[in-house]
Amino acid sequence: MAVKDENLDDVISSLIDIEPEDSDESKGMPGFPEVSGEVSDDPINLTERAARQINKIKGKENLGDDLYLRVAVEGGGCSGLSYKLGFDIRTDEDNLYECKGIEVVVDPKHIMYLDGIEIDYPDGLDARGFTFENPNASEACGCGTSFAV
């Protein structure tokens, strides 16, 4: 999914009723607890299966090199925060990471919730789709798409 007309931060802010100019760049998402500690050297990890699937989607959809994989969180879901994964443009504020040949962009306000996350793509009969293994999550919902810190 390419977000071209709206900045993902604006969408996230509107979902949690915070104006973008009210947020503090050095903190996480307003209204959610901060996760302490330094960001690791490789904060976003993709498995080989996830990287293959991302490349497959990007090729199938004929997405250009100006779109990056965006990993984000937003308020909502049964556990408090939900994962967001899609293709988006890179902004000046984004952090850029490379994993398995995939360029990943993350808003600095989101990285504290995602640091160390592993994104996989099981393709067996019992599980299909992207999954998230997040060391920052204190609890997660049963479907694995939302978490709490």
N, C-alpha and C positions, 0 to 999 in steps of 0.2 A: 504494500500500500504506500503510495507516495503522497505525502502531505505537501502540496505546493502552495495553496492559497493561505494556509494558516501555519504559524509556527507552532510546533508541538508544545512548547512551554505555554503559549497562550491557551491552547486547548486544555492542558493540564490545569492551569490556573483557573480557567473558567469552571472546571469540574469541581474544584475545591474552593470556589468563591474567593480567590486571592488575585488581586491585580498584579501583573508582572513587575511593576515598579515598586510594589510594596515588599517584594521578597529580598532577602539578604543573600548576596552572592556567595558568602563564605559559609552559609548554613545549608542544611538540607531543606526538604519541603516543609513549609510552614504547617503547623498543626500536627506534625508527626515527630516522634522522638528522633534525636540525633544518634548516629552510630559513631562511636569514638574510634580513634586510631588513624594511622596513616594509610593511604591508598597503596596497594601492592603494585609491583612493577607490571604485572599482567592481571588487571582487575577483571577482565572479561575473557572467559575461556569457552571455546567452541570445541565440541568433539569433531572427529573426522566426519561422522554421519551428519551432524548439523551443518558443517561447512559445505559438504556435498549438496545437501538439500537447498541451502541458501544460494549456491551457485546455479543449481538447477532452476530455481524459481526466477532468479535474476535473468538467466538466459531465456527461459520460456516466455517471460513477460517483456523481453527486449528492453530492459532497463539500462539506461546509459551509465557511464562512469561518474556522472555528477550526482548519482544517488548512492548513499551509503547505508549499511545496516544500522538502524538506530535501536538501541536497547534503552528502555526507559521504565519508569514506574509512574503510576497515577493513583490518586486516592480512590478507594472503592474496592469492591470484592468482599467476600465474607470475612476475610482476615484483616482488612485495613488498607493494604496496598496491592495493586495488581501490576503484573508485568505487561509491558508493551514491546512488541517486536515488529519492525517493519522497515521499509526503505524510505529514506528521507534525504533532503539536502543537508549539507553541513553548514552550520552557522559559525560566526567568529567566536562564539562563546564555547562551542563544543570541544570536548577532548576527543582526540583521534587515537584509536588503538588498532593494531593489526593482529589478527589471530587466524592461523591456518590460511593465510592469503586473503582473508576477508578484512576490509577496512570497516571498523565499527566506530560509530560516533555515540557519545554519551554526554549529556548535559552535566556539568560539574556538580549541580545540586542533587543529581540522582546517584552519582557514583558511590556515595557513602552507603547506600542501600544495596548496591549491586557488586561491590568489591569482592572478588573471589568467586563470583557466580560461574557455574558451568551450565552451558546450554547444550542440550543433546536433542537428537531426533530419532527416537526409537521407531522402527518400522515393522515391528512384529505384529502378530495377530491380536495380541492383548493390549498393545499400546501403539498409537501412531500420532505423531505431531511433536511439536517442540515441547521439551520439558526443561525445568529450571531447578538446579540444585544450588541453593543460596546459603552460604555459611552465616550470613547475618540474620536469617529468619529465626525468630524464637518460636514461631508456630506457622503452619501453612494449612490451607484448606484442603479438603479431600481431593479436589480436582487438580491441585498444584498450580493454579493460575493466580492465587493471591497469597499474601504472607503478612506477618506482623514482625516488628522488630522490638 
